[in-house]
Amino acid sequence: MSVVVRRKVIVVGDANCGKAGLLRVFVHGCFPEVSTGMSFEECHTSLNVVYLTLWNTSGQEDYHNLRPVSYLDADVCIVCFSIGSHDSLESASERWEKEVRLVILLRQHGMYFPVSRTLCS
């Protein structure tokens, strides 16, 4: 009997930097015609006995408070940027890398990335 390995992969980066295209090529072998802009799409694929759950997070500010939920139980985080945009590369190192490093640091100490909550009265 073979061992089944499951891993959760999170893909982060600015909006429209190519995250959905990267995942589409990995899973289906072709580029998408149009980006769907979905914030938390799961895509499952298997290679031999390795199962990957791929999460495409939204880089839009509107989803800033929801993104930390995707980090829970993540095994791998891929930071993406557009090769056609210096701003996207800068954002990858200034924003996304720092966010991912914070998640790693918190998890090393048994904590999780804080999820902002809005309370209504």
Secondary structure, DSSP 4 states (H G I P E B T S, - for coil): -PPPEEEEEEEE-STTSSHHHHHHHHHHSS--SS----SSEEEEEEETTEEEEEEE---SGGGTTTHHHHHTT-SEEEE---TT-HHHHHHIIIIIHHHHHHHHHHHHTT--PPPP-----
